């Protein structure tokens, strides 16, 4: 607990404030992401003591996650996977003039979920790390299957269209080098496809560029087509409606974040799907429901903190970001792993304190700034739409430095435009692209473990649990529709 006292010293508070500010600014930029942001901070931490370095890195991580959701809500420009879900209801709220409440609930939800995750890290880090060790290739494979089916089942009024979108995402994921043999697949002799299609080009193309194409007919309009409400904060009644979503998202996000490789993106998708299933009017999701922002954003933040658990307790990074953090630990001569709780408790508690203090700082810094952020929506469309294109193109190019990726960005913008016109959901494409390679690798590893006998997987209890949840998620929307007499709910309503 001395870490909390040390973290409250003024110089470390300055490091945390600096990290939060830089993280928020970097998080708005598509293509950098949390791992890139922490990598950019590494040269800065060389001359800092270990506690100060950990404080700044953890605060930067927290800031990046909030910055990414801000760009998604205001401009429909997700910086990475974890910010994609914020586009669905968050941007719809912005178009309705409720950008302020959307940003406000994202900030409050992130703070509460971050607190849940910090408490979870304090109490449950060692035992949760032991549980995470029970997840091997078969368990991860079924976890990924569940993530795909949960989103696809609620993604469209047509399950066929949702599955087609999901398959498109899986196909995109297989382009490039085979992860186990090194053979090139579906490259058709083009060098541009050897490394696969840039994830950011797919994401920004489907969401940001397609949004520009959809709104080109509004170029002569003064703004996004909405009247901004004078109210920039949420009502107390809206907070009461969202509090359950925040606690569910925080809990789900932390537990998923503990699993190495699962990540905040999966946590936010799963949280969104669950919130939709239990909401009294699920058909309104995708059209600006505040719980559709509160739950996923809470899960996003909690999963980010949860990913530190396997790194601290086992020395195993739970995400690309914690892999960079582990590299920073090596630079600082800190050995992460089971002995860290005994040998370096000061670093453990400093990190936990930094995550909590970072959430407080973000709340204090960003709530007053909401009124400034929403002014972006008052920009004329002839300025805003080109700005979105410039941000998207710059983000994709900075991500890998390839001109080819800009071509893919424009191509997927066109694909996304026609998908929206013909009612194909976009979210399953992104999730398929994200989980495709992971699911393929875990399945092939599972087949090696069972010597090709797929039925042996059913002898594993966790596999059976996720199989049951996957099958159930496919039929649950139809069951709910029959019970309520409503049309099947949809995940991606762009009308």
C-alpha positions as CSV (number, residue, x, y, z in Angstrom):
1,X,0.0,0.0,0.0
2,X,3.0,2.3,0.2
3,X,2.8,2.6,-3.5
4,X,-0.3,4.8,-3.2
5,X,1.4,7.1,-0.8
6,X,4.4,7.4,-3.1
7,X,2.2,7.9,-6.1
8,X,0.6,10.9,-4.4
9,X,3.8,12.9,-4.2
10,X,3.6,16.0,-6.4
11,X,6.3,15.0,-8.9
12,X,4.5,11.7,-9.7
13,X,1.2,13.5,-10.0
14,X,2.9,15.8,-12.6
15,X,4.1,12.7,-14.5
16,X,0.5,11.2,-14.4
17,X,-1.1,14.5,-15.6
18,X,1.4,14.7,-18.4
19,X,0.8,11.1,-19.4
20,X,-3.0,11.5,-19.4
21,X,-2.8,14.6,-21.5
22,X,-0.4,13.1,-24.1
23,X,-2.3,9.9,-24.1
24,X,-5.6,11.7,-24.8
25,X,-4.1,13.7,-27.7
26,X,-2.4,10.6,-29.2
27,X,-5.5,8.5,-28.7
28,X,-7.5,10.8,-31.1
29,X,-5.1,10.0,-33.9
30,X,-6.1,6.8,-35.8
31,X,-3.3,4.3,-36.3
32,X,-1.2,5.0,-33.3
33,X,-3.1,3.0,-30.7
34,X,-2.2,2.3,-27.1
35,X,0.8,0.2,-27.9
36,X,2.2,2.8,-30.3
37,X,1.6,5.5,-27.7
38,X,3.5,3.7,-25.1
39,X,6.3,2.9,-27.5
40,X,6.5,6.7,-28.3
41,X,6.9,7.3,-24.5
42,X,9.8,4.9,-24.1
43,X,12.6,7.5,-24.9
44,X,11.1,9.9,-22.4
45,X,11.2,7.4,-19.4
46,X,14.9,6.6,-19.7
47,X,15.9,9.4,-17.2
48,X,13.0,8.8,-14.8
49,X,13.1,6.6,-11.7
50,X,11.1,3.4,-12.0
51,X,8.1,4.7,-10.1
52,X,7.9,7.8,-12.2
53,X,8.3,5.9,-15.4
54,X,5.5,3.4,-14.5
55,X,3.2,6.3,-13.5
56,X,3.7,8.1,-16.8
57,X,3.2,4.9,-18.9
58,X,0.1,3.8,-17.0
59,X,-1.4,7.3,-17.2
60,X,-0.6,7.5,-21.0
61,X,-2.4,4.1,-21.5
62,X,-5.5,5.4,-19.7
63,X,-5.5,8.6,-21.7
64,X,-5.2,6.8,-25.1
65,X,-8.3,4.7,-24.4
66,X,-10.4,7.8,-23.7
67,X,-9.0,9.7,-26.7
68,X,-9.9,6.9,-29.0
69,X,-13.5,6.9,-27.9
70,X,-13.7,10.7,-28.3
71,X,-12.8,10.5,-32.0
72,X,-15.2,7.6,-32.5
73,X,-18.1,9.4,-31.0
74,X,-17.6,12.7,-32.6
75,X,-16.3,11.7,-36.1
76,X,-16.9,8.0,-36.4
77,X,-13.1,7.6,-36.7
78,X,-12.1,4.6,-34.5
79,X,-8.4,4.6,-33.8
80,X,-8.2,0.9,-33.0
81,X,-10.4,-2.1,-32.3
82,X,-11.4,-1.1,-28.8
83,X,-12.9,2.2,-30.1
84,X,-15.0,0.6,-32.9
85,X,-18.1,-0.1,-30.7
86,X,-18.2,3.6,-29.6
87,X,-19.1,4.4,-33.3
88,X,-22.4,2.4,-33.1
89,X,-24.5,4.3,-30.6
90,X,-22.0,7.1,-29.6
91,X,-21.8,8.6,-33.1
92,X,-25.6,8.3,-33.5
93,X,-26.0,10.3,-30.3
94,X,-23.6,12.9,-31.7
95,X,-25.7,13.2,-34.9
96,X,-28.8,13.7,-32.8
97,X,-27.1,16.6,-31.0
98,X,-26.2,14.6,-27.9
99,X,-22.5,14.4,-28.3
100,X,-22.0,16.0,-24.8
101,X,-23.9,13.3,-22.9
102,X,-22.2,10.6,-25.0
103,X,-18.7,11.9,-24.1
104,X,-19.8,12.5,-20.5
105,X,-21.1,8.9,-19.9
106,X,-18.0,7.6,-21.6
107,X,-15.8,9.5,-19.2
108,X,-17.9,8.6,-16.1
109,X,-18.2,4.9,-17.2
110,X,-14.5,4.7,-17.8
111,X,-13.7,6.1,-14.3
112,X,-16.1,3.7,-12.5
113,X,-15.0,0.7,-14.5
114,X,-11.4,1.7,-13.9
115,X,-12.1,1.7,-10.2
116,X,-13.7,-1.7,-10.5
117,X,-10.6,-3.0,-12.3
118,X,-8.2,-1.5,-9.8
119,X,-10.1,-3.2,-6.9
120,X,-10.0,-6.4,-8.9
121,X,-6.3,-6.1,-9.4
122,X,-5.7,-5.5,-5.7
123,X,-7.8,-8.5,-4.5
124,X,-7.8,-11.0,-7.3
125,X,-4.6,-10.7,-9.4
126,X,-2.8,-13.9,-8.3
127,X,-5.9,-16.2,-8.3
128,X,-7.2,-14.8,-11.6
129,X,-3.7,-15.4,-13.2
130,X,-4.0,-19.0,-12.1
131,X,-7.4,-19.3,-13.8
132,X,-6.1,-17.7,-16.9
133,X,-3.5,-20.4,-17.1
134,X,-6.3,-22.9,-17.6
135,X,-7.1,-21.3,-21.0
136,X,-5.1,-23.1,-23.7
137,X,-5.7,-23.2,-27.5
138,X,-9.1,-25.1,-27.4
139,X,-10.5,-22.7,-24.8
140,X,-9.3,-19.6,-26.7
141,X,-10.8,-21.0,-30.0
142,X,-14.2,-21.4,-28.5
143,X,-14.0,-18.0,-26.8
144,X,-13.3,-16.4,-30.2
145,X,-16.2,-18.4,-31.7
146,X,-18.5,-17.1,-29.0
147,X,-17.4,-13.5,-29.6
148,X,-18.2,-13.8,-33.3
149,X,-21.6,-15.5,-32.8
150,X,-22.6,-13.1,-30.1
151,X,-22.1,-10.1,-32.3
152,X,-23.3,-11.7,-35.5
153,X,-26.6,-12.8,-34.0
154,X,-27.5,-9.2,-33.0
155,X,-25.9,-7.5,-36.0
156,X,-28.7,-7.3,-38.5
157,X,-32.3,-8.1,-39.0
158,X,-31.0,-10.8,-41.3
159,X,-28.8,-13.5,-39.7
160,X,-27.6,-14.4,-43.2
161,X,-26.3,-10.9,-43.9
162,X,-24.6,-10.8,-40.5
163,X,-22.9,-14.1,-41.2
164,X,-21.8,-13.0,-44.6
165,X,-20.3,-9.9,-43.1
166,X,-18.5,-12.0,-40.5
167,X,-17.2,-14.4,-43.2
168,X,-15.9,-11.4,-45.2
169,X,-13.9,-10.3,-42.1
170,X,-12.5,-13.8,-41.7
171,X,-11.5,-13.9,-45.3
172,X,-9.7,-10.6,-45.0
173,X,-7.8,-12.0,-42.0
174,X,-6.4,-15.0,-44.0
175,X,-4.8,-12.8,-46.7
176,X,-1.0,-12.7,-46.4
177,X,1.5,-15.1,-44.9
178,X,0.3,-18.3,-43.2
179,X,1.1,-17.8,-39.5
180,X,2.4,-21.4,-39.1
181,X,4.0,-22.3,-42.5
182,X,5.0,-18.9,-43.9
183,X,3.2,-19.6,-47.2
184,X,1.5,-16.7,-48.9
185,X,-2.2,-17.0,-49.2
186,X,-4.7,-15.2,-51.5
187,X,-2.0,-12.6,-52.6
188,X,-2.5,-13.3,-56.4
189,X,1.1,-12.4,-56.9
190,X,0.7,-8.8,-55.6
191,X,3.4,-7.7,-53.2
192,X,1.0,-5.3,-51.5
193,X,-0.9,-8.3,-50.1
194,X,2.1,-10.2,-48.7
195,X,1.7,-8.8,-45.2
196,X,-2.1,-8.9,-45.4
197,X,-4.4,-5.9,-45.5
198,X,-3.8,-3.2,-42.8
199,X,-6.4,-3.5,-40.1
200,X,-6.6,0.3,-39.8
201,X,-7.3,0.6,-43.5
202,X,-10.2,-1.9,-43.1
203,X,-11.6,-0.2,-40.0
204,X,-11.3,3.4,-41.1
205,X,-12.5,2.5,-44.6
206,X,-15.7,0.8,-43.4
207,X,-16.6,3.4,-40.8
208,X,-14.9,6.7,-41.5
209,X,-14.7,6.8,-45.3
210,X,-18.1,5.3,-45.8
211,X,-19.5,7.9,-43.5
212,X,-17.9,10.6,-45.7
213,X,-19.5,9.0,-48.8
214,X,-22.9,8.7,-47.1
215,X,-22.8,12.4,-46.2
216,X,-21.4,13.8,-49.4
217,X,-25.0,14.9,-50.3
218,X,-24.8,17.2,-47.3
219,X,-21.7,19.1,-48.4
220,X,-23.7,22.3,-48.7
221,X,-25.2,22.0,-45.2
222,X,-23.7,24.1,-42.4
223,X,-22.9,21.2,-40.1
224,X,-23.6,17.5,-39.4
225,X,-27.3,18.1,-39.8
226,X,-28.1,18.3,-36.1
227,X,-28.8,21.0,-33.6
228,X,-26.5,20.6,-30.6
229,X,-28.2,20.5,-27.3
230,X,-27.1,23.2,-24.8
231,X,-26.9,20.4,-22.3
232,X,-23.4,18.9,-22.4
233,X,-23.6,16.7,-19.4
234,X,-25.9,13.7,-18.7
235,X,-29.1,14.0,-16.6
236,X,-29.2,12.2,-13.3
237,X,-31.9,9.9,-14.8
238,X,-29.6,9.0,-17.6
239,X,-26.9,8.1,-15.1
240,X,-29.3,5.9,-13.2
241,X,-30.3,4.1,-16.4
242,X,-26.6,3.6,-17.3
243,X,-25.2,2.5,-13.9
244,X,-26.1,-1.1,-14.4
245,X,-24.4,-1.1,-17.8
246,X,-21.3,0.5,-16.3
247,X,-20.9,-2.1,-13.6
248,X,-21.7,-5.0,-16.0
249,X,-19.2,-3.6,-18.5
250,X,-16.6,-3.0,-15.9
251,X,-16.9,-6.6,-14.5
252,X,-17.0,-8.2,-18.0
253,X,-14.1,-6.1,-19.3
254,X,-11.9,-6.9,-16.3
255,X,-12.5,-10.6,-16.5
256,X,-11.9,-10.7,-20.3
257,X,-8.9,-8.5,-20.0
258,X,-7.2,-11.0,-17.6
259,X,-7.1,-13.5,-20.5
260,X,-3.9,-13.1,-22.4
261,X,-4.6,-12.1,-26.0
262,X,-8.3,-11.4,-25.5
263,X,-8.1,-7.7,-25.4
264,X,-10.3,-4.6,-24.9
265,X,-11.8,-4.9,-28.4
266,X,-13.4,-8.3,-27.6
267,X,-14.5,-7.0,-24.2
268,X,-16.3,-4.0,-25.7
269,X,-18.1,-6.2,-28.3
270,X,-19.2,-8.8,-25.8
271,X,-20.4,-6.0,-23.4
272,X,-22.4,-4.4,-26.2
273,X,-24.0,-7.7,-27.1
274,X,-25.0,-8.4,-23.5
275,X,-26.4,-5.0,-23.0
276,X,-28.5,-5.4,-26.1
277,X,-29.9,-8.7,-25.0
278,X,-31.1,-7.6,-21.6
279,X,-32.3,-4.1,-22.6
280,X,-36.1,-3.6,-22.5
281,X,-36.1,-2.1,-26.0
282,X,-33.2,-3.8,-27.8
283,X,-34.4,-2.7,-31.2
284,X,-33.3,0.9,-30.4
285,X,-29.6,-0.1,-30.1
286,X,-27.6,1.3,-32.9
287,X,-29.8,4.5,-33.0
288,X,-28.3,6.4,-30.0
289,X,-29.0,4.4,-26.8
290,X,-26.8,5.7,-24.0
291,X,-26.4,2.2,-22.5
292,X,-24.7,1.3,-25.9
293,X,-22.0,3.7,-25.0
294,X,-21.8,3.2,-21.2
295,X,-21.4,-0.6,-21.2
296,X,-18.7,-1.0,-24.0
297,X,-16.7,2.0,-22.9
298,X,-16.6,0.7,-19.3
299,X,-15.6,-2.8,-20.6
300,X,-12.9,-1.2,-22.7
301,X,-11.3,0.6,-19.8
302,X,-11.6,-2.3,-17.4
303,X,-10.1,-4.7,-19.9
304,X,-7.2,-2.4,-20.4
305,X,-6.4,-2.6,-16.6
306,X,-7.2,-6.3,-16.5
307,X,-4.6,-7.0,-19.1
308,X,-1.9,-6.0,-16.6
309,X,-2.8,-9.0,-14.4
310,X,-1.1,-11.8,-16.4
311,X,1.9,-9.5,-17.0
312,X,2.4,-8.7,-13.3
313,X,1.5,-12.1,-11.9
314,X,3.0,-14.4,-14.6
315,X,5.3,-12.2,-16.7
316,X,3.1,-12.9,-19.7
317,X,1.8,-9.8,-21.6
318,X,-1.9,-9.9,-22.1
319,X,-1.9,-7.6,-25.1
320,X,0.4,-5.7,-27.4
321,X,0.3,-2.7,-25.1
322,X,1.4,-4.7,-22.0
323,X,4.1,-6.3,-24.2
324,X,5.5,-2.8,-24.7
325,X,5.0,-2.2,-21.0
326,X,7.0,-5.4,-20.3
327,X,9.7,-4.1,-22.5
328,X,9.7,-0.9,-20.5
329,X,10.1,-3.0,-17.4
330,X,13.2,-4.6,-18.9
331,X,14.6,-1.1,-19.6
332,X,14.0,-0.1,-16.0
333,X,15.6,-3.4,-14.8
334,X,12.3,-4.7,-13.4
335,X,11.5,-8.4,-13.6
336,X,7.8,-9.1,-14.0
337,X,6.5,-12.4,-12.8
338,X,5.4,-14.5,-9.8
339,X,8.2,-13.2,-7.6
340,X,7.4,-9.5,-8.4
341,X,4.7,-9.4,-5.6
342,X,7.4,-10.3,-3.1
343,X,10.4,-8.6,-4.6
344,X,9.0,-5.3,-6.0
345,X,5.7,-4.6,-4.3
346,X,6.5,-0.9,-4.6
347,X,6.2,-1.1,-8.4
348,X,3.0,-3.2,-8.2
349,X,1.3,-0.7,-6.0
350,X,2.6,2.2,-8.0
351,X,1.2,0.8,-11.2
352,X,-2.2,0.1,-9.5
353,X,-2.2,3.6,-8.0
354,X,-1.3,5.1,-11.4
355,X,-4.2,3.5,-13.1
356,X,-6.6,4.8,-10.5
357,X,-5.1,8.3,-10.3
358,X,-5.0,8.4,-14.1
359,X,-8.8,7.8,-14.2
360,X,-9.4,10.6,-11.7
361,X,-7.2,13.0,-13.7
362,X,-9.0,12.1,-17.0
363,X,-12.3,12.8,-15.3
364,X,-11.1,16.1,-14.0
365,X,-9.4,17.1,-17.3
366,X,-12.0,15.9,-19.8
367,X,-15.4,16.7,-18.3
368,X,-14.8,20.4,-18.5
369,X,-13.5,20.0,-22.0
370,X,-16.6,18.3,-23.4
371,X,-18.1,21.7,-24.3
372,X,-15.0,22.3,-26.4
373,X,-15.0,18.9,-28.0
374,X,-18.6,19.1,-29.2
375,X,-17.9,22.3,-31.1
376,X,-16.3,20.0,-33.7
377,X,-19.8,19.1,-34.8
378,X,-20.5,22.7,-35.6
379,X,-17.9,22.8,-38.4
380,X,-19.3,23.1,-41.9
381,X,-19.6,19.8,-43.7
382,X,-17.4,21.1,-46.5
383,X,-14.7,21.3,-43.8
384,X,-15.6,18.4,-41.6
385,X,-15.8,15.7,-44.3
386,X,-12.4,16.5,-45.8
387,X,-10.9,16.7,-42.3
388,X,-12.1,13.1,-41.6
389,X,-10.5,12.0,-44.9
390,X,-7.2,13.7,-44.1
391,X,-7.2,12.1,-40.6
392,X,-8.0,8.7,-42.0
393,X,-5.4,8.8,-44.8
394,X,-2.7,10.2,-42.4
395,X,-3.5,7.6,-39.8
396,X,-3.3,4.7,-42.2
397,X,-0.1,5.9,-43.8
398,X,1.6,6.5,-40.4
399,X,0.6,3.1,-39.3
400,X,2.7,1.2,-41.8
401,X,4.2,3.7,-44.3
402,X,2.7,2.0,-47.3
403,X,0.9,3.8,-50.1
404,X,-0.9,0.6,-50.9
405,X,-2.7,0.9,-47.5
406,X,-4.3,4.2,-48.7
407,X,-5.7,2.3,-51.7
408,X,-7.2,-0.3,-49.4
409,X,-8.6,2.4,-47.2
410,X,-10.5,3.9,-50.2
411,X,-11.6,0.4,-51.4
412,X,-13.1,-0.5,-48.1
413,X,-14.7,2.9,-47.9
414,X,-16.6,2.0,-51.1
415,X,-17.3,-1.5,-49.8
416,X,-18.6,0.0,-46.5
417,X,-20.8,2.5,-48.4
418,X,-22.6,-0.2,-50.4
419,X,-22.8,-2.5,-47.3
420,X,-24.7,0.3,-45.5
421,X,-27.0,0.9,-48.5
422,X,-27.9,-2.8,-48.7
423,X,-28.2,-3.4,-45.0
424,X,-25.1,-5.4,-44.3
425,X,-23.7,-4.7,-40.8
426,X,-20.2,-3.5,-40.5
427,X,-19.3,-4.6,-36.9
428,X,-19.0,-8.4,-37.8
429,X,-16.5,-7.6,-40.5
430,X,-14.2,-5.8,-38.0
431,X,-14.5,-8.6,-35.4
432,X,-13.8,-11.2,-38.1
433,X,-10.7,-9.4,-39.2
434,X,-9.5,-9.0,-35.6
435,X,-10.2,-12.6,-34.4
436,X,-9.6,-14.4,-37.7
437,X,-5.9,-15.1,-37.3
438,X,-6.2,-15.8,-33.6
439,X,-9.0,-18.2,-34.1
440,X,-7.2,-20.0,-36.9
441,X,-4.0,-20.3,-34.9
442,X,-5.8,-21.6,-31.8
443,X,-7.8,-24.1,-33.9
444,X,-4.7,-25.5,-35.6
445,X,-2.9,-25.8,-32.3
446,X,-6.0,-27.6,-30.9
447,X,-5.9,-30.1,-33.7
448,X,-2.2,-30.7,-33.0
449,X,-3.1,-31.3,-29.3
450,X,-5.9,-33.7,-30.1
451,X,-4.1,-35.3,-33.1
452,X,-6.9,-34.2,-35.4
453,X,-9.8,-35.6,-33.3
454,X,-12.1,-32.6,-32.9
455,X,-14.5,-34.5,-30.6
456,X,-11.8,-34.6,-27.9
457,X,-12.3,-30.9,-27.4
458,X,-15.7,-31.6,-25.9
459,X,-14.0,-33.3,-23.0
460,X,-12.9,-29.9,-21.8
461,X,-15.5,-28.1,-19.5
462,X,-14.6,-24.6,-20.6
463,X,-14.9,-25.5,-24.2
464,X,-18.3,-27.0,-23.6
465,X,-19.4,-23.8,-21.8
466,X,-18.4,-21.5,-24.6
467,X,-20.0,-23.9,-27.2
468,X,-23.3,-23.7,-25.3
469,X,-23.1,-19.9,-25.1
470,X,-22.2,-19.7,-28.8
471,X,-25.2,-21.8,-29.9
472,X,-27.5,-20.0,-27.5
473,X,-26.4,-16.6,-28.8
474,X,-27.4,-17.5,-32.3
475,X,-31.0,-18.4,-31.3
476,X,-31.5,-15.9,-28.5
477,X,-32.6,-13.0,-30.8
478,X,-35.3,-15.1,-32.4
479,X,-36.5,-16.3,-29.0
480,X,-36.6,-12.7,-27.7
481,X,-38.5,-11.6,-30.8
482,X,-41.1,-14.3,-30.3
483,X,-41.5,-13.4,-26.6
484,X,-41.8,-9.7,-27.2
485,X,-43.5,-9.8,-30.5
486,X,-41.0,-7.3,-31.8
487,X,-38.9,-7.4,-35.0
488,X,-35.4,-8.9,-34.5
489,X,-33.0,-6.4,-33.1
490,X,-30.2,-5.0,-35.1
491,X,-26.7,-3.9,-34.1
492,X,-25.7,-1.4,-36.9
493,X,-28.5,1.0,-37.8
494,X,-27.2,3.7,-40.0
495,X,-30.5,5.3,-41.0
